[in-house]
Amino acid sequence: MRLFLAVAVLMLAFVAYTAAEEETVQEKLNKFAERVADAGRTVADGARTQYDRLRNSEFATNAKNWFQRQVEKLQSKS
């Protein structure tokens, strides 16, 4: 009987110890939200970088200048 009682007490202590280490649902959701926010920031930073590279590219500059010349030609004809 003492052995049974000792094993039961040890099992309860082990369950209490492992339960104390587990994260709560709120903590898991907070970590998930942080990961999603980090992923969003990473995507936003990448998109911003690509936008800046495109905006400052030679093609974009040439296209912008061409459109400006066309608008100026149209305005001068009016």
N, C-alpha and C positions, 0 to 999 in steps of 0.2 A: 504494500500500500504506500509506503514511503517513497519507493522508486517511482510509482505512478504519479504521485503528487509532485515529486521533484521534476519529472519530465514535463508535467503540465505547467509548472511555474516557469521552467526554462522556455517552453514554447510560447507562453504569454509574453515573456520578456523579449523574445526574439521578434514576435509580431509587433510589439510596441516599438521596438527599436527600428524595424524596417518601415513601419508606418510613419515614424517621426522623420525619416529621411526622404520620404516621397514628397514630390511637389504637389501643391494644391492645384486644382483646376484653374484657379485664377492666375497662379504663377505660370502655368503652362500656356495659358492664353496670352499673358503679357509677353512671354518669350516669343511666341508665334507672331504677335503683332510687331515686335521689334525686328524679327527676321523679315517680315513682309515690308516694313518700312525701309530696312536696309536695302532690300532688293529693289524697291521703288527708287530709292536714291541712286543706286548704281545704274539703273536704266535711265533715269533722268540725266545723270552726269554724262553717260555715254551719248544720249541723244543731243544734249547741249554741245558736247565736243564735236559731234558730226555736223551739227547745224553750223557751228562756227567755222569748221573747216570748209564746208560748202559755201558759206557766205563769203569767205575770204579767198575762195579759189579763183583762178584765172578765168575760168569759164563764166562764173557769176559776175565778175568784174566786167568782162567783155560784153556780156548780155545786157548788163545794166547800162553801160555806156552806149551800146547800140540803141536801146530803147530811148535813152535821153536824146540822142541825136535825131531819132525819128520824130519824137515829140517836138523838138525844136524846129525841125523842118516843117511840120504841120502848122506850128504856131506862126512861123515866118510867112507861110503862104496865106494865112488868114488876114 
